[in-house]
Amino acid sequence: MKNEKISFASRQLMRSSSKCYMATKLSNQNKTKMGLSIDETITPYVTFLMVAFDYDCSPLVLLSNLSEHTKNINENNTISLMFYEEIKNKELFQQFPKRYYPNPKIYYEDPMSRPRITVVGKLKKTKNSNHKKRFLLRHPASNLYANFSDMNIYKLHIQGGHLTGGFAQVNWFKKNELTIKDFKNFASDEEKIIAHMNDHHQESINLFSKNLVLGKHRKGDWKITGIDPEGFDIRLKDSLRRYYFEKKIKDTSELRKIFVKLHYRAKI
């Protein structure tokens, strides 16, 4: 893949993820709780999180001040997040050929042959209201506790990353190679566009879920949970799916034409 194509595929791998694993440096306080010496240079601590994304593809996470990983971050906010392919995408990441397996009779696809990406950066608390809205639209179950006084949204300011796209398919990323820019009006328009689509175009959304997005189709009324310059996400209960555009859009004014086009494509 060319660099631009690899960056795009990696962003879609991230944006299609609903969860991730976060690695932090264990704080001295937490080392003491484990009976470890605080003189240990680095003690990694890995935890499981739900994740959303800003329009530029920067990860957004919801953390409690009471959580051990937050205590780690308060001492050192350089962290890494790992994403693994939740819905198989053979268009962006090819399937490892079956013929290379030693015994085709017991063949199954080795999980190590599928893509995963690690991103590194500074995790900082954000008070941007759009960040919280994007997270809760993506993860509505989190409304149960998101407004507790100890809960905060954090944004990862990506400094670099590493993709393993399968066997012998690797790529390193520098700062700004995994985020996008040059788009406008998403922060002001996204919420009302989502509401309009969900309230007035349910047939279209269900057609998208059945005929356009990857993953096994489930019957029911899917809802759009987020729109960004590279695509949109839809959810039905615990199923989250993504459709990515053929090319990045620069303004929300382009969306109406795109949704109409997708409606007719999905009906065929």
C-alpha positions as CSV (number, residue, x, y, z in Angstrom):
1,M,0.0,0.0,0.0
2,K,1.0,3.6,-0.6
3,N,1.5,5.7,2.6
4,E,-1.7,7.6,2.1
5,K,-3.7,4.4,1.6
6,I,-2.1,2.8,4.7
7,S,-3.0,5.8,6.8
8,F,-6.6,5.7,5.6
9,A,-6.9,2.0,6.2
10,S,-5.4,2.4,9.7
11,R,-7.8,5.2,10.6
12,Q,-10.8,3.1,9.5
13,L,-9.5,0.2,11.6
14,M,-9.5,2.6,14.6
15,R,-12.8,4.4,13.8
16,S,-14.6,1.0,13.4
17,S,-13.5,0.0,16.9
18,S,-15.8,0.3,19.9
19,K,-13.2,-0.7,22.4
20,C,-9.4,-0.7,23.0
21,Y,-6.7,-1.6,25.4
22,M,-4.8,1.2,27.2
23,A,-1.3,0.8,28.6
24,T,-0.1,3.3,31.2
25,K,2.9,3.4,33.5
26,L,2.0,2.2,36.9
27,S,2.1,5.0,39.5
28,N,4.3,4.8,42.6
29,Q,1.1,4.7,44.7
30,N,-0.1,1.6,42.8
31,K,3.3,0.0,42.8
32,T,3.1,0.1,46.6
33,K,-0.3,-1.5,46.6
34,M,1.2,-4.4,44.6
35,G,4.1,-4.7,46.9
36,L,6.5,-3.6,44.2
37,S,9.5,-1.3,44.7
38,I,9.0,2.2,43.6
39,D,12.5,2.1,42.3
40,E,11.3,0.0,39.4
41,T,11.9,2.1,36.3
42,I,8.7,1.2,34.4
43,T,5.9,-1.1,35.3
44,P,3.3,-1.4,32.5
45,Y,-0.4,-1.5,33.4
46,V,-3.0,-2.5,30.8
47,T,-6.7,-1.9,31.0
48,F,-9.8,-2.2,28.8
49,L,-11.8,0.8,27.6
50,M,-14.7,1.8,25.4
51,V,-13.6,4.4,22.8
52,A,-15.0,7.0,20.5
53,F,-13.2,9.4,18.1
54,D,-13.0,13.1,17.4
55,Y,-13.6,14.2,13.8
56,D,-9.9,14.1,13.1
57,C,-9.7,10.5,14.4
58,S,-8.2,11.4,17.8
59,P,-9.4,8.8,20.3
60,L,-11.8,9.8,23.0
61,V,-12.2,7.8,26.3
62,L,-14.3,8.2,29.4
63,L,-12.4,7.7,32.6
64,S,-13.2,7.8,36.3
65,N,-11.0,9.7,38.7
66,L,-11.3,6.7,41.0
67,S,-9.8,4.2,38.4
68,E,-6.3,3.0,38.9
69,H,-5.4,3.9,35.3
70,T,-6.5,7.5,35.9
71,K,-4.2,7.6,38.9
72,N,-1.4,6.4,36.6
73,I,-2.2,9.1,34.0
74,N,-2.1,11.8,36.7
75,E,1.5,10.9,37.3
76,N,2.4,10.3,33.6
77,N,0.0,10.9,30.8
78,T,2.0,9.3,28.0
79,I,0.0,6.2,27.1
80,S,-0.7,3.8,24.3
81,L,-3.9,2.4,22.9
82,M,-4.2,-0.8,21.0
83,F,-7.1,-1.5,18.5
84,Y,-7.9,-4.9,17.0
85,E,-10.2,-5.5,14.0
86,E,-13.7,-6.0,15.4
87,I,-15.4,-6.4,12.0
88,K,-13.4,-8.2,9.3
89,N,-12.6,-5.8,6.4
90,K,-11.0,-7.7,3.5
91,E,-11.2,-4.5,1.3
92,L,-8.7,-2.7,3.4
93,F,-6.8,-5.7,4.8
94,Q,-6.5,-8.8,2.7
95,Q,-7.1,-12.3,4.0
96,F,-4.0,-14.4,4.5
97,P,-4.1,-17.1,1.8
98,K,-5.3,-20.5,3.0
99,R,-2.7,-22.3,0.8
100,Y,0.1,-21.1,3.2
101,Y,-1.3,-23.1,6.1
102,P,0.4,-26.4,6.8
103,N,-2.9,-28.4,7.1
104,P,-5.8,-27.0,5.1
105,K,-8.1,-29.7,6.6
106,I,-8.0,-28.0,10.0
107,Y,-7.7,-24.5,8.6
108,Y,-9.1,-21.6,10.6
109,E,-8.0,-18.0,10.2
110,D,-5.2,-17.2,12.7
111,P,-6.1,-14.0,14.6
112,M,-2.5,-13.0,14.2
113,S,-3.1,-12.7,10.5
114,R,-5.6,-9.8,11.0
115,P,-4.8,-6.2,11.6
116,R,-4.2,-4.3,14.8
117,I,-2.7,-0.9,15.5
118,T,-1.1,0.7,18.5
119,V,-1.1,4.5,18.9
120,V,1.0,6.5,21.4
121,G,0.5,10.0,22.7
122,K,-0.5,12.3,25.5
123,L,-3.9,11.7,27.1
124,K,-5.5,15.0,28.2
125,K,-8.8,15.8,29.9
126,T,-11.2,17.7,27.6
127,K,-14.2,19.9,28.4
128,N,-15.2,20.2,24.7
129,S,-19.0,19.4,24.8
130,N,-18.8,17.7,21.3
131,H,-16.3,15.2,22.6
132,K,-18.8,14.0,25.3
133,K,-21.7,14.0,22.9
134,R,-19.8,11.9,20.4
135,F,-18.8,9.4,23.0
136,L,-22.3,9.1,24.4
137,L,-23.9,8.8,21.0
138,R,-21.5,5.9,20.3
139,H,-21.9,4.3,23.7
140,P,-25.5,5.1,25.0
141,A,-25.2,2.7,27.9
142,S,-22.5,5.0,29.3
143,N,-25.2,7.6,30.0
144,L,-25.8,5.6,33.2
145,Y,-22.7,7.0,34.8
146,A,-21.1,9.6,32.4
147,N,-22.4,12.5,34.5
148,F,-21.1,11.3,37.8
149,S,-18.8,13.9,39.3
150,D,-15.7,11.7,39.0
151,M,-16.2,11.0,35.3
152,N,-14.3,12.9,32.5
153,I,-13.7,12.6,28.8
154,Y,-10.0,12.5,27.7
155,K,-8.6,13.0,24.2
156,L,-5.5,11.3,23.0
157,H,-3.1,13.7,21.2
158,I,-1.4,11.2,18.9
159,Q,2.4,11.3,18.6
160,G,2.9,8.2,16.5
161,G,1.7,4.7,15.9
162,H,2.5,1.2,14.6
163,L,0.3,-1.0,12.4
164,T,0.6,-4.7,12.0
165,G,-1.8,-5.4,9.1
166,G,-1.3,-9.1,9.2
167,F,1.8,-11.4,8.6
168,A,4.7,-9.3,7.4
169,Q,2.6,-6.2,6.9
170,V,3.8,-3.5,9.2
171,N,4.0,0.3,9.1
172,W,5.3,3.0,11.5
173,F,3.5,6.4,11.7
174,K,4.8,9.7,12.8
175,K,2.8,12.6,14.3
176,N,-0.1,13.8,12.1
177,E,0.0,10.7,9.8
178,L,-3.0,9.2,11.6
179,T,-5.2,12.3,11.9
180,I,-6.9,14.4,9.3
181,K,-7.5,18.1,8.8
182,D,-9.1,20.6,6.4
183,F,-12.8,20.0,7.2
184,K,-15.5,22.3,8.6
185,N,-19.0,22.5,10.2
186,F,-19.0,19.0,11.7
187,A,-19.0,20.2,15.2
188,S,-21.9,22.6,14.6
189,D,-24.0,20.4,12.2
190,E,-23.4,16.7,13.1
191,E,-26.0,16.4,15.9
192,K,-28.9,17.9,13.9
193,I,-28.0,15.8,10.8
194,I,-28.0,12.7,12.9
195,A,-31.3,13.6,14.4
196,H,-32.8,14.3,11.0
197,M,-31.6,11.0,9.5
198,N,-32.7,8.9,12.5
199,D,-36.1,10.6,12.7
200,H,-37.0,10.8,9.0
201,H,-34.9,8.3,7.0
202,Q,-35.1,5.0,8.9
203,E,-35.6,3.1,5.7
204,S,-32.4,4.4,4.3
205,I,-30.4,3.6,7.4
206,N,-31.7,0.0,7.5
207,L,-30.8,-0.4,3.8
208,F,-27.3,0.9,4.6
209,S,-27.0,-1.7,7.4
210,K,-28.3,-4.5,5.2
211,N,-26.5,-3.9,1.9
212,L,-23.6,-1.5,2.4
213,V,-21.8,-1.9,5.7
214,L,-19.6,-4.8,6.7
215,G,-20.6,-7.4,9.2
216,K,-23.5,-9.8,9.7
217,H,-26.9,-8.0,9.2
218,R,-29.3,-7.9,12.1
219,K,-33.0,-7.0,11.6
220,G,-34.2,-3.9,13.5
221,D,-34.0,-0.2,13.3
222,W,-30.4,0.9,13.2
223,K,-29.5,4.4,14.2
224,I,-26.6,6.7,13.1
225,T,-24.4,7.4,16.1
226,G,-21.7,9.5,14.5
227,I,-20.6,11.2,11.2
228,D,-17.1,12.4,10.4
229,P,-15.3,13.5,7.3
230,E,-14.4,9.9,6.4
231,G,-17.7,8.0,7.1
232,F,-20.5,7.3,9.5
233,D,-21.3,4.8,12.2
234,I,-24.6,3.0,12.9
235,R,-25.7,1.0,16.0
236,L,-28.4,-1.6,16.8
237,K,-28.2,-2.5,20.5
238,D,-24.7,-4.1,21.0
239,S,-23.8,-4.1,17.3
240,L,-21.7,-1.2,15.9
241,R,-21.0,-0.9,12.2
242,R,-19.1,1.6,10.0
243,Y,-19.5,2.8,6.4
244,Y,-16.5,4.8,5.0
245,F,-16.8,7.2,2.2
246,E,-15.0,6.8,-1.1
247,K,-13.1,10.0,-0.3
248,K,-12.9,12.4,2.6
249,I,-15.5,15.2,2.6
250,K,-14.5,18.7,3.5
251,D,-17.9,20.2,4.5
252,T,-21.2,18.8,6.0
253,S,-23.0,20.4,3.0
254,E,-21.9,17.4,1.0
255,L,-23.7,14.9,3.2
256,R,-27.2,15.3,1.8
257,K,-26.1,14.4,-1.7
258,I,-24.0,11.5,-0.4
259,F,-26.9,10.0,1.7
260,V,-29.3,10.2,-1.3
261,K,-26.7,8.4,-3.5
262,L,-26.2,5.7,-0.9
263,H,-29.9,5.2,-0.5
264,Y,-30.3,4.3,-4.2
265,R,-27.2,2.2,-4.2
266,A,-28.4,0.3,-1.3
267,K,-31.8,-0.4,-2.9
268,I,-30.3,-2.2,-5.9
